């Protein structure tokens, strides 16, 4: 029979052996906790699905669907809040239905938010319409057909920019500072007019003139403009204040 002294001397080794054998794995979670974890995972998956569905719906509503008829009547208003103040553009769809409809969906998509006035020529015009995010520029880089010229390019009228080729309008536009009616013959068709804040439009900085490179803006967005043109003025937000399709 072992003495008590021997037994007590062996006890630490027995305990150590039990510890090594049992300490290498976590105890199984109670079934109740497993059920709670599963429920939480299902809830997160459902929330993720709702988020994706909402994003898909927003994207669908942000631009016309293929084959959708373009409204040829109606008016809407957009308020621009900028680094120099606010101005409002009223759009009349009868003047240039295709251009007006493109502008409508660009605004609904937030395209112009945080974008710069990258071309400013006093007495001629101020141009904008390249997004702050290059991915957004790529999303909308598809051309629309020309509209017949109904209104003339005179002071305050808003017109999409285009190349010399037909049907080359995308997202860029300009506000006429003066009488630019010579542009009418080149198919520059106004779709709206500044009804409030033309004095604000006149204050947009022209210090950088036509120097910003439009190709670099498309590819780099505001990262390029902010680094290279510190005195450029920007659009903070473009908000639909009168929506004729709602």
N, C-alpha and C positions, 0 to 999 in steps of 0.2 A: 504494500500500500504506500502510495506517495505521501510524503509529508506535506503539510500546508505550505511550507516554505517553497518546495519544488513547484507546487501548483500555482502559487502566486507568481513565481518566476516565469512560468510558461504562458500566463494569461496575456501579456502584451503581444506576444507573437500570434496567438490565436485571434485576437482582436484585429491585428494588422492584416492577417490573412483574410478575414471577413470583409474588411474595408476594401482591400484590393479587388476582391471578387465581386462586390456589389456596387462599387463607385464608378464603373466604366460606362453606365447607361442611365439616362433619365427615367424616372418612374413614368409609367403610362399616364396620360392625362385622363381625368375622369370623363366618362361619356358625356356628361352635361356640358363640360367645357368644349369638347369636340363639336357638339351640336351648335354651340354659340358661335364658334369660329366659322363653321360652315354657313351659318345664317348671315354672319357679317360679310363673308366673301360673296355670297349671293347678292346681298344688298349693294356692295361695291360694284359688282358686275352690272347690275341693273342701272345704277347711277351712271356708269360709264356708257352704257347703251343709250340712255336718255341724252347724255351730253353729245354723243355722236349724231343722234337723230336731230337734235336742235341745231347743230352746226351744219348738217346737210340741208335742213330746211332754210336756214339763213342764207346759205350759198345759193340755193335755188331761187330765193326771193331777191337776191342781190343782182341778178342779171337775167335778161329775157331768155326764155327757152327757145330752142330752134323752131322756126316756123311760126312763132308767136306774132300775131298781127301788131303792127306799130300804130298806136293811136295818132290820129291826124287832127285832133282838136283837144282843147283843154289847156289850163295854165297851172303852173306850180311855182313856188318860190323857195329859194335856197339862201340861207344866211351864212356868210363867211365871217368867221371871227379870226382876225389875223394879228400879227405882231404890231400893226399900226392902227388897228381899229376894226370896225365892222362895216360890211357892205352887203347889200341884198341884190340878187339876180332874180328877175321874173322871167320865166320861160313861157313862150307861147308856142305850143306844138304845131300850130298852123303854119308858122314861118319856116320850120325845117324839122319835120316830124322824126326823121331818122336820127339826126343829131340830138334833138331834144330828148328822145328816148334813151340814147346812149348816156347822156349827161344824167338823166334821172337815175339810172341804175348804178352809175359810178358813185353818185352821192349816197345812195342807199347802202352801198358796199363800204362806205368810209374811205374811198380811194384818195380823196384830196386831203384828208387829215394829216397834218404835220408836213405837208409838201411845200416846196419852195417856189418863189417867184424867180425863176432862173434866167429870164430874158426880159429886160426892161429897157425900152428905148423911148425916152421922153418925146412927146409930140406924136409918137407913132402907136405904140401898144405895150402892154405888159402880158407876158406869156407864162403859163403854168400848166400843170397836168402830167407830171412825172411823179410817181408815188415815192414815199419815204422808204418803202421796203421793196427791194428788187423783185421779190417773189410776187408781189402785187402787180408790178409792172408787167411781168411775164404773163400773169393770169389774164390781163386785159389787152394783150398785144395782138389783137385781131382787128382788121380793118372793116369799116362800115361803108356803105354806098353813099355817094354824094346826094345832097338835096338840091332842088332848084333854088336859086337865089330869089327870095321874096323881099327881104329887107336889105338895106344898104349898110355897108361897114362905115358907119359914122360914129361919133363920140358916144361911148357908153354901151354900144352894142357888143355882144359876146359871140364869138365865132370859133369853131374848131380849126386848129391848124392842120395843114396838109402839105404834101409834097406837090410837085408839078404833075404827078401821075393822077389819073382819075381814081376815085374810091379809095383814098389813102388816109382817111381820118381814123384815129384811134382814141387817144385820151387827152392829147394836148389841146389847149385852147388859149385864146387871148381876148383881152378887153381893149377895144379901140380907144386911144386917147384923143384922136382927131378925126378929120374927114379922110378916111381911107377907102373911099368908094371905088378907087381904081382896082381894088381887090375883087370887086363883084364879078368882073369878067373872067376871073380865074377860079370861079366856083367856090369862093369862100362865103358860105351861107349863114348869116346870123340866126341864132335860135333863141336868143334872150337879150335882155337889156338890164343894166344896173339901174335900179329904181331908187335905191337909198345908198348913201355913202360914196358917191363918186369922188368926193373930196378926199376920202380915205384912199381910194384907188390911186389918186394923184400923188399920195405921199409914199407909195411903195418905193423903196430905195433902188436907185439906178446906178449906184456906185460901181457895181460889177458888170453893168452893161450886158453884153452878149457873151461874156467870157466863159461861163460854166459850160462844160462839155456835156451835151445831152446824152451821148453814148455812155459816158461814165456815170451819169445820174441813173440811167436805166440799169446799169450793172451793179452799182455800188450804193445807190440811194443817198440818204442823208449823211452817211459816213463820209462820202466824198464832199458834199456841199458844206457841211459843218467844218471840215478840216481846211478846205481851200478858200471858202468865201464867208468869212465871219460876219460881214455886214449885210448879208442877204436877209430879206424879209420872208416870213413863212406864214402859211395858213395853219391856224391851230385846229379849227374844225369847220366843216361845211355841213350844215344841218338843214334838213327839209322842214320848212315852217308852214308851208301850204302844200299838201299832197293831193293831187287831183285823182289819183288812182286808189285812194283809201276811202 
